[in-house]
Amino acid sequence: MLLKCRTSALTALMTTAVLALGACDSGAGGGPKSGAGPEAPPGPSVIVPGKPGEAAETMSAKEAAERRVDDDTPNAADFTYTQMMIVHHGQALTMAGLAPKRAASGKVKRLASRIGAAQGPEIGAMKRWLKRHGGPREDAGHAHGDGHGHGNDDGHDHATMPGMATDAQLERLRAAKGKAFDQLFLKLMITHHSGAVTMAADALAEGNNLQVEEMANDVVAQQTSEISRMRQMD
């Protein structure tokens, strides 16, 4: 019995040694043996989603990062988003600007102040982005004109922008005071914010520029949070 156990142990030890030698031999010479396939890319592999209609690719993390940097050219979706969101934000500023003198609730006034403080600079950032990339494009979706107007005569088809208040709704808001203003303001602004989140989600799905992606992510995070806050106030 003892001899059998020793024989088994010796056999296992020899097998391990042969495998180890084989591994060392395959690595000798500092590279793969002749006839071997190409080496796998260094580092972990990642799956990079393709553009709409294209298949995903598997590549190294380094290659994926380089691909993303090289492919940062703005596309039509990026221009459509920035040009239309400038107008969309502009209407939010118009609505928020009515709150200090017409709202009854201190919470509504503070919310309106935060909206103005956030979306004013965002408009500036989007205008600077457009300037750096050659200015507004006439073929960017339904966004036409210079991207600076906020009314129906600005060349933009407001019906294509989710959440935009109609002229009649804005007139009712301007005429309202006190609690009536608060209720209408919250109703219109929740719808307005929801539309902005929808537009940002479309830009994230279809756009290609990193800065536009960052701006759209900020809109989603900020306005989703404000929607929750407004629903608690409503």
N, C-alpha and C positions, 0 to 999 in steps of 0.2 A: 504493500500500500504506500509506504514511504517512498519507494523507488518510483512508483507511478506518478506521485505528486511532483517529485523533483523533475522527472522527465517532462511533464506538462509545463512546469515553470520555465525550464530551459528552452522549450520550443517557443513559448510566448516571448521570451527575451530575445531570441534570435530573430523572430519575425519583426519585432519592434526595431531592431538594429538595421535589418534590411530595408525597412520602410524609411528610416532616417537617412541612410546612405543614398537611397534613391532620390530623396528630396534634395539632399545636398548636391548630388550629381546634376539634377535638372537645373539648379541655380548656378552652376559653375559657368564661368565665362562672362558673367555680368549681363546676360540677356537671354532671351528665349532661344531654344534650339532651332536649328534650321527647319523650315517647314511649318513652324508654329504660327498660329494666327496672330493678328495685331494685339498689342497690349490694351487692356481696358483703360479708359481715361482715369487719371488719378483722382482720388477723393470719392465721396459717395455720389451715386447717381440720383438725379432728380427727374421728374416728369414735368415737362414744360408744356402747358396747354397751347394748342395751336390757335391761330386766328379763326374767326368764323368760317366754317367750311373746310378747315385744315385739320389734319390729325395731330395728336400730341407727339412730342419727341422725348426720347430719353437721352440725357447728356450729363456731364459732370456739373457740379455746382458752379465751378469757375466758368465753364462754357455758357451756362445759363445766365450768369451775371453779365458776361460780355455780350451775349446775344441781346439781353434786355437793354443794355446801354446803347448798343449799336442801332437798335430798332425803336428809338425814342421819337421819331419824326411824327409831328401831329397829323392826325387824319381828319376827315370831315366831321366825325363825331366829336372830336375835341373842340373844333371851331364852333360847331352847332351849340354845344353845351355852354361854352363861355359867352358867346354872343347872346344866347337866349337867357342865360342865368343873370347876366347884367340887368336885363329888363325885369326879370322876375324879382330879383333882389330890390330893384328900384321901387317896385310897387309895395314891397314890404316896408321900405323906409317911409313911403307916403302914408301908409296906414299907421305905422308906429308914431309918426310925427303928429298925429291927431290926438294921441292919448294924453299928453300932459295937461291940456286944457279941457278935455271932454270926458275923460274916464273918472269914475267915482272910486274905484278900488286902487289902493296903493300897490297891490300886487300886480295889477294890470299895467300901471304906470312903470313899475320897475322892470317888468317883462319887456315892455315897449322900448325902454331905455337900453336894455341888453341887446335887443334885436338891432337897434340902430348902431350900437357900438360894435357889433360883430359884422353886420352885413355891409356897412359903409366901407370898411377896409377891404372886405372881400371883393367888392365891386372894383376898387382901385387895383387890387392884385390881378383881377381878370383883364382889366383894361391894359395893364402893363404887359401881361402875357400876350395879348393880341398884338400889341405894338412890337414886341420882340419877334413875333412870328409873321410879320408882314401885314398886320392889320386885319380887319374883318373880311370875311369872304362872302360874296354874293350867293355862292352855291352851297353855303353851310346850312342845310336843312331849310327851315322856314325863317331863319334869322337873316334879315336884310338890313340895309342902312348902315349907319356908322356905329351902332351898338351903344349909343349914348342916350338915346331917348327913352322915355318912360311911359308915354301915352300911346293912344291908338294911332297917332299920326307918325310914329317912329319907324314905320315900315315893317314892323313885326306883326305876324299873325298871332294875336294873343290866344286865339282858340286852340292853337297847337301846344300851348304851355299848360301843363297840368296845374290846377290849383289857383289859377289867376282869377281874381275877382272881376266881375263885370263892371261897366261904368255905372249901371243902376245900383249895384251893391255898394260901390264906393260913395255914391251920392247919399245913400241911406246912412252910411257910416258917418259921413261928414255932418249929417243933420241930427244924429243921435247924441244924447248927453247922459251922463250918470250911469245908472245900472243898465239902461238900454244900450248904451255905447259898449259897456264892458261885455255884455252877452254877445252882441253882434261882432265885436272885435275878435273875441276868442273863437267864435264860429268860423269867421272868415280866415283868421290866421292859422287855425288848425288845418283847414283845407289847403291854404297856401303853402304851409310847411310840408304837408304830405305830398303836394305836387313837386316841391323842390327835391324831396327825397327820391321820388320816382325819376326825375331828370338826372339826378346824380347817379342813381343805380344804372341808368341807361349808359351814361358816360363811362362808368367803371366797366361795363360789359363790352362796349363797342369802341371806346377810345384807345389811344396808344401812347399818349404823352404822360410822363411821370408826374410832372407838376400838376397837370389837370387831374390826374388820378388822386393826388394828395388833396387838392382842393375839394374834389367830389367826396372823398372820405370824410373830410372835415364837415361838410354840409350834412352828410348822413348822420354822423355822430351828434353834432350840435342840435340839429333840428328834430331828430328823433327824441332827444332828451327834452326839448322844449315842448314837443307835442304831448308828452306824458305829463309835464307840469301843467300845461294849459287844460288838459282834460280833468285834472284834479281841481282846477279853479272854476271850471265851467258849471 
